[in-house]
Amino acid sequence: MFVYSDGFEIDGSDTTFNLVIPGREILAEVIEYYCSLPLWNKKEPVEFRRYKNSVDVYERNCRKQTINFGETDKITRFVKDPEWKGSASVQTRCLLPDMLNPSLKESIYKLSEGRPGNKGEFRKVKCPGSTLLENDLPLTVSLDFDRNIVTYPIDDKTIDGIVLNRDPLVKQISDAGYIQLYFHCGPSFIYEYAAFVMTSLAERFPSLGIYGGLDCAGGFMEGCTYSTSLYGYERFKIPLKSLEEDIKYLIDNKIIKLPSVTFDTYFNPKVENKTVCDITLINKTDGAENFALETDCDELYFMVDEIRKKKYRIDLKTYCTYVSFLIERGYPPENLVYTCAFHMLIPDRNDICHRPELLSMLEKNLGDFDEDIRDKSWSYQGFVTVSGEQDEYVIELRVDRRMGEYFDSVLNFL
């Protein structure tokens, strides 16, 4: 399995891929193709930044402009302008993993095979999924570039990380007269997303050389740059008959329990191993609020407002009314899985001490855990949500991949 750091990059720096093209002629084409990639969330505009000199992280001498995806030709026209002599940056936000269309999702997951350092253990996750916490998914990236030609050669010994189109890359950096672009991502980015962007560009432009992308640990596995995993959770789906009765069954039969959750200023949750009666949503209700405004639905708008006032803690009946209302109103299925998600815990040994059959299953599963993490509460954390579309909605549960075998046994037993 991919190993991920539990820490953070103290300086907040990101990871860079270096893109080298032979000259100005194809710069605008590269930018145009980059903006057309299907990975971007095209409901959110591109942020285009222009600088008088080099890209300035402190944003001095910077002019910002938001551009809708249907108007990105404004960027390419600017790049082609012979009067432009400075630098620029294109910032885009990626789609959340569960918003990817099936063919794109398949292409992205296939890239796990080529991840440097992987041992193929990710295949043990039968039905993989990523976190549903939007706060844990900082998926904004940038492509920085300038029009100035690099007039000095670079030693090819500096080439490291992922290398694509090596021959033209080595030739170009050994000569003077190339243009360099920089793709920035992370920390907490998704490796497969970065690989998709780089391989797409390399295949479309054979003269474009690419190298870099190493994480803060000097590789692609253990640093925090790519610490968001597409394989962090095992997914289980239960046919939805009666949402309220189905969730109540899961709780009453010790399959899940509702934990106490508090949020800090930035809406980061603190999940405690204390059983409560209320459901706590994991994401803010901005998407549902925007949908209510777009569809002129006052009832949904007021419902969202009440949920916000209750700090996202609601009783089961209110939750089921909220979800049913979203479905009936035609809420986008790709957003539903995030909007309806709530926190849950798998009952631990103390919770099921009077259920010897469940306790035996859990002890068997915990035997594969390292001693220092087998009782950590975060191993028991997960999410419950509703997914699907039309008449095929299901209750979906996501648990830590290491608890997947146990959870599967419990569901089959009950």
C-alpha positions in Angstrom: 0.0 0.0 0.0 1.1 3.5 -0.5 2.6 5.0 2.6 1.6 8.5 3.5 3.1 11.1 5.9 1.0 12.2 8.8 2.8 15.5 8.9 2.7 18.8 7.0 5.3 20.7 5.0 6.3 23.4 7.6 7.1 26.0 5.0 4.0 25.3 2.9 6.1 24.8 -0.2 4.8 22.8 -3.1 6.2 20.4 -5.7 7.2 21.4 -9.2 7.3 19.7 -12.5 9.6 21.4 -15.1 8.3 21.6 -18.6 10.7 22.6 -21.4 9.6 23.6 -25.0 11.9 24.5 -27.9 10.7 28.0 -28.4 7.9 30.5 -28.3 6.0 29.0 -31.2 4.1 26.4 -29.3 3.8 28.2 -26.0 0.2 29.4 -26.7 -0.7 25.9 -28.0 0.5 24.3 -24.8 -1.5 26.8 -22.6 -4.6 26.3 -24.7 -4.4 22.5 -24.5 -3.6 22.7 -20.8 -6.8 24.7 -20.2 -8.8 22.2 -22.1 -7.9 19.2 -20.0 -11.0 17.4 -18.6 -9.5 17.3 -15.0 -10.4 20.9 -14.2 -13.6 21.9 -12.5 -15.0 24.1 -15.2 -17.7 25.6 -13.0 -14.9 27.5 -11.2 -13.1 30.2 -13.3 -9.4 30.2 -14.2 -7.4 32.7 -12.3 -5.0 34.3 -14.7 -2.1 36.3 -13.1 0.3 38.6 -15.0 3.6 39.9 -13.7 5.9 42.5 -15.0 8.9 40.4 -14.3 9.2 36.9 -12.9 6.4 35.2 -11.1 6.3 36.7 -7.6 5.0 34.6 -4.8 4.4 37.8 -2.8 2.2 39.0 -5.6 3.9 42.3 -6.1 3.4 43.9 -9.5 0.6 41.3 -10.2 -2.5 41.8 -12.1 -5.3 39.2 -11.5 -8.1 38.3 -13.8 -10.8 35.6 -13.5 -11.7 34.0 -16.8 -14.4 31.5 -17.5 -13.4 28.3 -19.2 -15.3 29.2 -22.3 -13.2 32.3 -22.7 -9.6 30.9 -22.2 -8.7 32.1 -25.7 -8.2 35.5 -23.9 -5.1 33.9 -22.3 -3.7 32.5 -25.5 -4.2 35.8 -27.2 -2.3 37.5 -24.4 0.5 35.0 -24.7 0.8 35.6 -28.5 1.0 39.4 -28.0 4.5 40.4 -29.1 4.4 43.3 -26.6 4.2 40.9 -23.7 7.6 40.4 -22.1 6.8 39.4 -18.5 5.6 36.3 -16.7 2.2 34.8 -16.1 0.4 32.1 -14.1 -2.7 30.1 -14.8 -4.5 28.7 -11.7 -7.1 26.0 -12.0 -9.0 23.7 -9.6 -9.3 20.0 -10.2 -12.5 18.1 -10.0 -13.0 16.2 -6.8 -12.4 12.4 -7.3 -16.1 11.4 -7.1 -16.9 14.1 -9.7 -14.8 12.5 -12.4 -16.8 10.9 -15.2 -16.3 7.1 -15.5 -13.8 7.1 -18.4 -11.7 9.8 -16.9 -11.7 8.1 -13.5 -10.6 4.8 -15.1 -7.8 6.6 -16.9 -6.6 8.2 -13.7 -6.7 5.1 -11.6 -4.7 3.2 -14.2 -1.8 5.7 -13.6 -1.3 4.1 -10.1 0.5 1.2 -11.8 3.3 3.5 -13.0 3.8 5.3 -9.7 7.5 5.1 -8.8 8.1 3.1 -5.7 4.7 1.4 -5.6 4.6 -2.3 -4.8 1.2 -3.0 -6.2 -0.4 -3.4 -2.7 -3.1 -0.8 -3.7 -4.8 -3.6 -5.6 -5.8 -5.1 -2.3 -8.4 -2.4 -1.9 -11.4 -4.0 -3.6 -13.6 -0.9 -4.1 -11.3 2.1 -3.5 -12.4 5.6 -2.6 -10.8 8.8 -1.4 -11.8 11.0 1.5 -15.1 12.9 1.2 -13.8 15.8 3.4 -13.5 18.7 0.9 -11.1 20.5 3.4 -8.7 17.6 2.9 -8.6 18.1 -0.9 -6.6 21.2 -1.8 -6.8 20.6 -5.5 -5.8 24.0 -6.9 -2.7 23.9 -9.1 -0.8 26.5 -11.2 1.1 26.6 -14.4 3.7 29.4 -14.4 5.6 30.6 -17.5 7.2 33.5 -19.1 7.9 34.5 -22.7 11.6 35.0 -22.2 13.9 32.5 -23.8 16.4 30.8 -21.5 19.8 31.7 -22.9 22.0 29.3 -20.8 22.2 25.5 -20.9 21.4 23.3 -18.0 23.4 20.2 -17.1 21.3 17.1 -17.8 22.5 15.8 -14.4 19.8 17.9 -12.9 17.1 15.8 -14.5 15.3 13.8 -11.8 11.9 12.6 -10.8 9.4 11.7 -13.5 11.0 12.2 -17.0 8.9 12.3 -20.1 10.1 12.8 -23.7 13.7 12.5 -22.5 15.4 12.9 -25.8 14.0 16.3 -26.7 14.3 17.4 -23.1 18.1 16.6 -23.0 18.7 18.3 -26.3 16.8 21.4 -25.3 18.4 22.0 -21.9 21.8 21.3 -23.4 21.3 24.2 -25.8 20.3 27.7 -25.3 17.0 29.0 -26.6 14.3 27.1 -24.9 11.3 28.2 -22.8 10.6 26.7 -19.4 7.2 26.3 -17.7 6.5 25.1 -14.1 3.5 23.1 -12.9 3.0 23.5 -9.2 0.9 21.1 -7.0 0.7 20.0 -3.4 1.0 19.5 -0.5 -1.8 16.9 -0.1 -2.2 16.6 -3.8 -3.1 13.4 -5.7 -0.2 11.7 -7.5 -2.5 10.3 -10.2 -3.8 13.8 -11.0 -0.3 15.1 -11.5 0.6 12.2 -13.6 -2.5 12.6 -15.8 -1.6 16.3 -16.5 2.0 15.5 -17.3 1.4 12.5 -19.5 -1.4 14.3 -21.4 0.9 17.2 -22.2 3.8 14.9 -23.1 1.6 12.8 -25.5 0.1 15.9 -27.1 3.5 17.7 -27.6 6.3 15.3 -28.4 8.8 18.2 -28.3 7.8 19.1 -24.8 10.3 17.6 -22.2 9.2 17.1 -18.6 11.0 16.3 -15.4 10.6 16.7 -11.7 7.7 16.3 -9.3 9.6 14.8 -6.4 7.9 15.1 -3.0 9.5 16.5 0.1 10.9 13.1 1.0 12.7 12.9 -2.4 10.3 10.4 -4.0 6.7 9.8 -4.8 5.5 7.7 -1.9 6.3 8.9 1.6 6.3 12.7 1.4 3.3 15.0 2.0 3.0 16.3 -1.5 0.9 13.4 -2.7 -0.6 12.5 0.7 -4.2 12.3 -0.6 -4.8 8.8 -1.6 -7.4 7.4 -4.1 -7.1 4.2 -2.1 -7.5 5.4 1.4 -11.0 4.0 1.9 -12.9 0.8 1.1 -16.3 1.6 -0.2 -19.5 -0.4 0.6 -22.9 0.1 -1.0 -26.3 -0.8 0.5 -29.5 -0.6 -1.5 -31.6 2.3 -0.3 -35.0 1.3 0.7 -36.0 3.7 3.5 -33.2 6.1 4.3 -34.2 6.7 7.9 -34.9 3.0 8.7 -31.7 1.9 6.9 -29.4 4.2 8.8 -31.2 3.4 12.1 -30.6 -0.3 11.4 -26.9 0.4 10.9 -26.7 2.2 14.3 -28.9 -0.2 16.3 -26.9 -3.2 15.1 -23.5 -1.7 16.1 -22.4 -1.5 12.4 -21.7 2.2 12.8 -22.0 4.8 15.5 -22.4 8.6 15.4 -19.4 10.4 17.0 -19.1 13.8 18.7 -17.6 16.2 16.2 -16.4 19.8 16.7 -14.9 22.2 14.1 -12.1 24.7 14.3 -12.1 28.1 12.6 -11.2 26.6 9.3 -13.9 23.9 9.5 -11.4 21.1 10.2 -13.2 18.4 12.2 -12.2 16.9 15.5 -13.8 13.5 15.8 -14.1 12.1 19.3 -14.9 8.6 20.3 -18.1 9.7 22.1 -21.4 8.4 20.9 -24.1 11.0 20.2 -27.6 10.9 18.7 -27.1 13.6 16.1 -25.6 13.3 12.6 -22.8 15.7 11.8 -22.3 16.6 8.1 -18.6 16.6 7.0 -18.8 19.5 4.5 -20.4 22.9 4.4 -23.7 23.4 2.7 -22.5 26.0 0.1 -23.3 23.7 -2.8 -26.9 23.0 -1.7 -27.4 26.8 -1.0 -26.2 27.7 -4.5 -28.5 25.0 -5.9 -31.4 26.5 -4.0 -30.7 29.9 -5.4 -30.2 28.7 -8.9 -33.5 26.7 -8.8 -35.4 29.4 -6.9 -36.2 26.9 -4.2 -37.0 28.9 -1.0 -37.8 25.8 1.1 -34.4 24.2 0.4 -32.7 27.6 1.1 -34.3 27.9 4.5 -33.5 24.2 5.3 -29.8 24.9 4.5 -29.8 28.0 6.6 -31.2 26.0 9.6 -28.5 23.3 9.2 -25.8 26.0 9.2 -27.3 27.6 12.3 -27.2 24.2 14.0 -23.5 24.0 13.1 -24.1 21.0 10.8 -25.4 18.8 13.6 -28.9 17.5 12.8 -31.2 14.7 13.9 -31.8 11.7 11.7 -35.2 12.8 10.5 -34.0 16.2 9.5 -31.1 14.6 7.6 -33.4 12.3 5.7 -35.7 15.1 4.8 -32.7 17.1 3.5 -31.4 14.3 1.4 -34.8 13.4 0.0 -35.4 17.0 -0.9 -32.1 17.3 -2.8 -32.9 14.1 -4.8 -36.4 15.2 -5.6 -35.2 18.6 -6.8 -32.6 17.0 -9.1 -29.5 17.9 -7.2 -26.4 16.9 -9.4 -25.5 13.3 -8.6 -21.7 14.1 -8.7 -22.2 16.6 -5.9 -24.6 14.6 -3.8 -22.0 12.2 -2.4 -20.1 15.2 -0.9 -23.2 17.2 0.2 -24.9 14.3 2.0 -21.8 12.8 3.7 -21.7 12.6 7.5 -19.2 11.4 10.1 -19.3 7.9 11.5 -17.1 5.6 13.6 -16.9 1.8 13.4 -17.7 0.6 17.0 -14.5 -0.4 18.8 -13.9 -3.3 21.2 -15.5 -1.5 24.1 -18.7 -0.9 22.1 -19.1 -4.5 21.0 -17.9 -6.3 24.2 -21.3 -7.9 24.6 -21.3 -9.1 21.0 -18.8 -11.9 21.0 -19.3 -12.8 17.3 -18.5 -9.2 16.2 -15.6 -8.9 18.8 -14.0 -12.1 17.4 -14.1 -10.6 13.8 -12.6 -7.4 15.0 -9.8 -9.0 17.0 -8.9 -11.1 14.0 -8.7 -8.0 11.8 -6.7 -6.0 14.3 -4.1 -8.8 14.4 -2.7 -7.4 11.1 -2.4 -3.9 12.6 0.8 -2.4 14.1 0.6 -2.4 17.9 0.9 1.4 18.0 -2.1 2.1 15.8 -4.5 -0.8 16.4 -6.4 1.2 19.0 -6.1 4.6 17.4 -9.5 6.2 17.0 -8.8 7.5 13.5 -8.5 3.9 12.3 -12.2 3.6 13.1 -13.3 6.8 11.4 -15.3 6.8 8.2 -18.2 8.4 6.3 -21.8 7.6 5.4 -23.4 9.2 2.3 -25.9 8.7 -0.4 -24.8 8.2 -4.0 -26.3 7.2 -7.4 -28.8 8.8 -9.7 -32.4 8.5 -10.9 -33.9 5.4 -9.2 -30.6 3.7 -8.3 -29.6 5.5 -5.1 -27.6 3.7 -2.5 -26.3 4.3 1.0 -22.5 4.3 0.7 -20.1 3.7 3.6 -16.4 4.4 3.5 -14.1 3.0 6.0 -10.3 3.0 6.5 -8.9 0.5 4.0 -7.3 -1.5 6.8 -10.8 -2.0 8.4 -12.3 -3.1 5.1 -12.1 -6.8 5.6 -13.7 -6.5 9.1 -16.4 -4.3 7.9 -17.2 -6.6 5.0 -17.5 -9.5 7.4 -19.9 -7.6 9.7 -22.1 -6.6 6.8 -22.3 -10.2 5.5 -22.9 -11.5 9.0 -25.8 -9.2 9.7 
